[in-house]
Amino acid sequence: MAKQTKDAAYKKEEGAITLTAVLVLALACFLTLSVASLSMAGKNQLRAFNRSTDRVLKLQEAADRVLTLLTEEEPDAPDWQGSSFFAGITGIEEETGFTILLEDISSRFNLNSLNKKMITETMVNNYMLSGTGADAFQQDRADRGFGLDPLLRWKEYFEEEFLSRYATCTGGWNINTADEFSLEAVFAEITGDETAAELFHEKVREKRKNLELVTPEKLEEFIGIQHFSQVYPAIHAFPEINLHFAPEWVLKQLLAYPAYKVADPAGTAELLISLRDSRGLSGEEIIDLIPIKVDSDATATEKRLKEENRLFAWLGNTTLFWRISIQGETLSIIREVARIPDTRGMSGEKERQYRIIREELPW
């Protein structure tokens, strides 16, 4: 009897061992299959990543080609809708199947450097939010610093329509048009030398008091060799608004600014708008096409008044900042570039130069 019990117990234990073995085997199979599945999923993800990487590289190659087109343009040629690089972009689109958009992103009011009088004495003031004002805006900029995105940094002061259509945070600080306190602030921020920044501010103020402009050729001498390489081209003397790409409303505000004394601002704006769509205007043409009022008792000629007029430090025919957007079938990239001073080639001729300042990839 005892033997039977022992045998039964053995059989029972043997059955338990068999069941355990089955369970272990099943678990092992499950784990093996799971690892295999994960491994396959990982491989699929890696393949997908590699494919997307290849696609992004092709998008970047297209952006490189657009940048090359920009650099190959004649240095002194105006940037306008008929510039040869736009035809080149069309060719790249046909070849690659990509959609390419080249946008001027600096020919607007730069809120990092805008003088408060350009707000209060133009219709920019109409876009300020209730309870704010130009003084509060200027003080906030002094207290909290500059911005990269108008819609994020200045939404407490301006309506969204103004920020999205007529404002920018690119373009740098034009020594002839930028708010003098913003010039001092950016000089101090870049150099770390507040004493030098204060002296720089005083020199700027003296120039403006004497109605003198700083030309690009004299900028290094004005700033000083010690700091010029640090602050340039963030602080520059190039017109930041390209007449050919500026929104019509922005152009009209500049021409209507009382201190610039433009004769018939509305009619002049319409003339310039009609001309810019048909051809690229030279810098000399732009100056000649904008009539300046000469007071009857004034001793200065219109030519002399134009030489002193800060309007022509605002308006030019060159785009300082471009955005290149490349859209593929499923992926896209954005690249922003800044025009920097031209260099001299091997034979001494000038060549355009651009610097990539931002690139947005899909990852």
C-alpha positions as CSV (number, residue, x, y, z in Angstrom):
1,M,0.0,0.0,0.0
2,A,2.8,2.3,1.0
3,K,4.5,1.4,-2.3
4,Q,1.4,2.3,-4.3
5,T,1.2,5.7,-2.5
6,K,4.9,6.3,-3.1
7,D,4.5,5.4,-6.8
8,A,1.4,7.6,-7.0
9,A,3.3,10.4,-5.4
10,Y,6.1,9.9,-7.8
11,K,3.8,9.9,-10.7
12,K,2.1,13.1,-9.4
13,E,5.5,14.7,-8.9
14,E,6.6,13.5,-12.3
15,G,3.5,15.1,-13.8
16,A,4.2,18.3,-12.0
17,I,7.7,18.3,-13.3
18,T,6.4,17.7,-16.8
19,L,3.9,20.6,-16.4
20,T,6.6,22.9,-15.1
21,A,8.8,22.0,-18.0
22,V,6.0,22.7,-20.5
23,L,5.4,26.1,-18.8
24,V,9.1,26.9,-18.9
25,L,9.4,25.9,-22.5
26,A,6.4,28.0,-23.4
27,L,7.8,31.0,-21.6
28,A,11.1,30.5,-23.3
29,C,9.4,30.3,-26.7
30,F,7.4,33.5,-25.9
31,L,10.5,35.3,-24.8
32,T,12.4,34.2,-27.9
33,L,9.6,35.3,-30.1
34,S,9.3,38.6,-28.3
35,V,13.0,39.3,-28.6
36,A,12.8,38.4,-32.3
37,S,9.8,40.6,-32.7
38,L,11.5,43.5,-30.9
39,S,14.6,42.9,-33.0
40,M,12.6,43.0,-36.2
41,A,10.8,46.2,-35.0
42,G,14.2,47.8,-34.2
43,K,15.5,46.8,-37.6
44,N,12.4,48.3,-39.3
45,Q,12.8,51.5,-37.3
46,L,16.4,51.7,-38.2
47,R,15.6,51.2,-41.9
48,A,12.9,53.9,-41.6
49,F,15.4,56.2,-39.9
50,N,18.0,55.6,-42.5
51,R,15.5,56.2,-45.3
52,S,14.3,59.5,-43.7
53,T,18.0,60.5,-43.2
54,D,18.6,60.0,-46.9
55,R,15.6,62.1,-47.7
56,V,16.7,64.9,-45.4
57,L,20.2,64.9,-46.9
58,K,18.6,65.3,-50.3
59,L,16.6,68.3,-48.9
60,Q,19.7,69.8,-47.5
61,E,21.5,69.3,-50.8
62,A,18.7,71.3,-52.5
63,A,19.1,74.0,-49.9
64,D,22.8,74.1,-50.6
65,R,22.1,74.6,-54.2
66,V,19.8,77.5,-53.5
67,L,22.5,79.0,-51.3
68,T,25.0,78.6,-54.2
69,L,22.6,80.4,-56.5
70,L,22.4,83.3,-54.1
71,T,26.2,83.6,-53.8
72,E,26.6,83.5,-57.6
73,E,24.4,86.6,-58.1
74,E,26.3,89.8,-59.0
75,P,27.3,91.5,-55.7
76,D,25.8,94.8,-56.6
77,A,22.7,93.5,-58.4
78,P,19.4,94.3,-56.7
79,D,17.5,91.4,-55.1
80,W,14.1,91.4,-56.7
81,Q,11.4,89.1,-58.0
82,G,13.2,88.8,-61.4
83,S,16.6,87.9,-59.9
84,S,18.3,85.0,-61.7
85,F,18.3,82.9,-58.6
86,F,14.5,82.5,-58.7
87,A,14.8,81.0,-62.2
88,G,17.5,78.7,-60.8
89,I,15.2,77.6,-58.0
90,T,12.5,76.7,-60.5
91,G,15.0,74.4,-62.2
92,I,15.8,72.7,-59.0
93,E,12.1,72.1,-58.3
94,E,11.6,70.5,-61.7
95,E,14.6,68.3,-61.2
96,T,13.9,67.2,-57.6
97,G,10.2,67.4,-57.4
98,F,10.6,69.4,-54.2
99,T,8.6,72.6,-53.4
100,I,11.0,75.4,-52.7
101,L,10.2,78.8,-51.2
102,L,12.7,81.6,-50.8
103,E,11.5,84.4,-48.5
104,D,12.9,87.8,-47.5
105,I,12.4,87.8,-43.7
106,S,14.2,91.0,-42.8
107,S,12.4,93.7,-44.8
108,R,9.9,94.5,-42.0
109,F,10.0,96.5,-38.8
110,N,12.7,94.9,-36.6
111,L,11.3,95.1,-33.0
112,N,14.7,94.5,-31.5
113,S,15.9,97.8,-32.8
114,L,12.8,99.9,-33.7
115,N,12.9,103.5,-32.5
116,K,9.8,104.4,-30.5
117,K,9.1,107.5,-32.6
118,M,8.6,105.1,-35.6
119,I,5.8,103.7,-33.5
120,T,4.2,106.9,-32.2
121,E,4.5,108.9,-35.4
122,T,3.2,106.3,-37.8
123,M,0.3,103.9,-38.0
124,V,2.4,101.3,-36.2
125,N,0.8,102.9,-33.1
126,N,-2.6,101.7,-34.2
127,Y,-1.5,98.1,-33.7
128,M,-0.4,98.5,-30.1
129,L,-2.6,96.7,-27.6
130,S,-4.8,98.7,-25.2
131,G,-3.0,99.6,-22.0
132,T,0.5,99.5,-23.6
133,G,2.5,102.1,-25.4
134,A,5.8,102.9,-27.0
135,D,7.5,103.9,-23.8
136,A,6.4,100.6,-22.1
137,F,7.6,98.7,-25.1
138,Q,11.0,100.4,-25.0
139,Q,11.4,99.9,-21.3
140,D,10.5,96.2,-21.5
141,R,13.1,95.7,-24.2
142,A,15.7,97.4,-22.0
143,D,14.7,95.3,-19.0
144,R,14.1,91.8,-20.6
145,G,16.2,92.0,-23.7
146,F,15.7,91.1,-27.3
147,G,13.6,88.4,-29.0
148,L,13.9,85.8,-31.7
149,D,10.3,85.4,-32.6
150,P,8.0,88.5,-32.8
151,L,4.9,86.5,-32.0
152,L,6.4,85.1,-28.8
153,R,8.4,88.0,-27.5
154,W,6.1,91.0,-28.3
155,K,2.6,89.5,-28.1
156,E,2.0,91.6,-24.9
157,Y,2.4,94.8,-26.9
158,F,1.2,94.4,-30.5
159,E,-1.7,92.8,-32.3
160,E,-1.1,89.4,-33.9
161,E,-1.7,90.8,-37.4
162,F,1.1,93.3,-37.0
163,L,3.5,90.8,-35.6
164,S,2.9,88.2,-38.3
165,R,2.8,90.5,-41.3
166,Y,4.9,93.5,-40.6
167,A,7.3,92.7,-37.9
168,T,10.6,90.7,-37.6
169,C,13.4,90.0,-35.1
170,T,16.0,89.7,-37.8
171,G,18.0,92.3,-39.6
172,G,20.5,93.3,-37.0
173,W,21.1,96.8,-35.7
174,N,21.6,99.5,-38.3
175,I,23.8,102.1,-36.7
176,N,21.9,104.9,-38.5
177,T,18.3,103.9,-37.8
178,A,18.3,101.6,-34.7
179,D,17.1,102.9,-31.3
180,E,20.2,104.3,-29.6
181,F,19.6,102.5,-26.3
182,S,19.2,99.1,-28.2
183,L,22.5,99.8,-29.9
184,E,24.2,100.3,-26.5
185,A,22.5,97.2,-25.1
186,V,23.6,94.9,-28.0
187,F,27.1,96.3,-28.0
188,A,27.4,95.6,-24.2
189,E,25.9,92.1,-24.6
190,I,28.3,91.1,-27.4
191,T,31.5,92.6,-26.0
192,G,30.8,92.3,-22.3
193,D,32.3,95.8,-22.0
194,E,29.6,98.2,-20.5
195,T,32.0,101.1,-20.4
196,A,32.9,100.8,-24.0
197,A,29.2,100.4,-24.8
198,E,28.4,103.7,-23.0
199,L,31.1,105.5,-25.0
200,F,29.8,104.0,-28.2
201,H,26.3,105.3,-27.3
202,E,27.7,108.8,-26.8
203,K,29.3,108.7,-30.2
204,V,26.1,107.6,-31.9
205,R,24.2,110.3,-30.1
206,E,26.7,112.9,-31.3
207,K,26.4,111.8,-34.9
208,R,22.6,112.0,-34.8
209,K,22.7,115.4,-33.2
210,N,24.9,116.6,-36.1
211,L,22.6,114.9,-38.7
212,E,25.4,112.8,-39.9
213,L,25.2,109.2,-41.2
214,V,27.8,106.5,-40.8
215,T,28.6,104.9,-44.1
216,P,29.5,101.2,-44.4
217,E,33.0,102.3,-45.4
218,K,33.4,104.3,-42.3
219,L,31.8,101.9,-39.9
220,E,35.0,100.2,-38.7
221,E,36.7,103.5,-38.0
222,F,33.6,104.7,-36.1
223,I,33.2,101.6,-33.9
224,G,36.9,101.2,-33.4
225,I,39.3,98.3,-34.3
226,Q,39.2,96.8,-30.8
227,H,35.5,96.0,-31.0
228,F,34.6,96.0,-34.7
229,S,35.3,92.3,-35.3
230,Q,33.1,91.5,-32.3
231,V,30.0,93.5,-33.1
232,Y,30.0,93.4,-36.9
233,P,27.8,92.4,-38.8
234,A,25.3,92.4,-35.9
235,I,25.8,96.2,-35.8
236,H,26.0,97.4,-39.4
237,A,25.3,100.3,-41.8
238,F,23.4,98.5,-44.5
239,P,19.7,99.4,-45.3
240,E,17.7,96.7,-43.7
241,I,14.6,97.0,-45.7
242,N,14.6,95.8,-49.4
243,L,12.2,98.0,-51.3
244,H,11.4,95.1,-53.6
245,F,10.1,92.8,-50.9
246,A,8.9,95.1,-48.1
247,P,5.1,94.8,-47.4
248,E,3.3,97.7,-49.0
249,W,2.1,98.9,-45.6
250,V,5.6,99.0,-44.2
251,L,6.9,101.0,-47.2
252,K,4.0,103.5,-46.8
253,Q,4.8,104.0,-43.1
254,L,8.4,104.7,-43.8
255,L,7.6,107.2,-46.5
256,A,4.9,108.9,-44.3
257,Y,7.3,109.3,-41.3
258,P,7.2,113.1,-40.8
259,A,10.9,113.6,-40.1
260,Y,11.8,112.2,-43.5
261,K,9.9,115.0,-45.3
262,V,8.9,112.9,-48.3
263,A,6.8,115.0,-50.8
264,D,3.5,113.1,-51.5
265,P,4.3,109.9,-49.5
266,A,1.2,108.1,-50.8
267,G,1.8,108.8,-54.5
268,T,5.5,108.0,-54.1
269,A,4.7,104.7,-52.5
270,E,2.4,103.8,-55.4
271,L,5.0,104.7,-57.9
272,L,7.7,102.6,-56.2
273,I,5.3,99.6,-55.8
274,S,4.4,99.7,-59.5
275,L,8.1,99.9,-60.6
276,R,9.5,97.2,-58.3
277,D,7.3,94.6,-59.9
278,S,8.7,95.2,-63.3
279,R,12.4,95.6,-62.7
280,G,15.2,95.8,-60.1
281,L,15.9,99.3,-58.9
282,S,19.4,100.5,-58.2
283,G,20.2,102.3,-55.0
284,E,20.7,105.5,-57.0
285,E,17.3,105.1,-58.7
286,I,15.6,104.6,-55.3
287,I,17.1,107.9,-54.0
288,D,16.2,109.8,-57.2
289,L,12.6,108.5,-57.3
290,I,11.8,109.7,-53.7
291,P,11.2,113.5,-53.7
292,I,12.1,115.3,-50.5
293,K,10.5,118.6,-49.5
294,V,12.8,121.6,-49.4
295,D,11.7,124.4,-47.1
296,S,11.5,127.8,-48.9
297,D,14.0,129.3,-46.4
298,A,16.4,126.4,-46.4
299,T,19.9,126.8,-47.7
300,A,20.5,123.1,-48.3
301,T,19.6,121.6,-51.7
302,E,17.5,118.6,-52.1
303,K,20.6,116.6,-52.9
304,R,22.2,117.6,-49.6
305,L,19.0,116.9,-47.7
306,K,18.9,113.4,-49.2
307,E,22.5,112.7,-48.2
308,E,21.4,113.5,-44.6
309,N,18.1,111.7,-44.7
310,R,17.8,108.6,-42.6
311,L,15.1,107.2,-44.9
312,F,17.8,106.1,-47.3
313,A,19.6,104.3,-44.4
314,W,16.4,102.3,-44.1
315,L,15.5,101.6,-47.7
316,G,17.8,99.7,-50.1
317,N,17.6,97.0,-52.7
318,T,19.4,94.1,-50.9
319,T,17.9,91.4,-48.7
320,L,19.9,90.8,-45.6
321,F,18.2,87.7,-44.3
322,W,16.6,84.9,-46.4
323,R,14.5,81.9,-45.4
324,I,14.9,78.8,-47.6
325,S,12.0,76.3,-47.2
326,I,12.3,72.9,-48.9
327,Q,9.2,70.6,-48.9
328,G,9.6,67.0,-50.0
329,E,6.9,64.3,-50.2
330,T,6.7,63.8,-46.5
331,L,9.6,65.7,-44.9
332,S,10.7,69.4,-45.0
333,I,13.5,71.6,-43.8
334,I,13.9,75.3,-43.1
335,R,17.2,77.1,-43.4
336,E,17.8,80.8,-42.7
337,V,20.8,82.6,-44.0
338,A,22.3,86.1,-43.5
339,R,24.2,88.1,-46.0
340,I,27.6,89.1,-44.7
341,P,30.2,91.4,-46.2
342,D,31.3,90.5,-49.7
343,T,34.8,89.0,-50.2
344,R,37.3,89.4,-52.9
345,G,38.0,86.5,-55.3
346,M,41.3,85.4,-56.7
347,S,41.2,88.1,-59.5
348,G,40.0,90.8,-57.1
349,E,36.3,90.8,-58.0
350,K,33.7,91.0,-55.3
351,E,31.8,87.9,-54.4
352,R,28.6,87.5,-52.3
353,Q,28.8,85.7,-49.0
354,Y,26.1,84.2,-46.8
355,R,26.2,82.6,-43.4
356,I,23.7,79.9,-42.2
357,I,22.2,81.2,-38.9
358,R,19.5,78.6,-38.4
359,E,18.4,75.2,-39.7
360,E,15.2,73.3,-38.7
361,L,15.2,69.6,-39.4
362,P,12.2,67.2,-39.1
363,W,13.6,65.4,-36.1
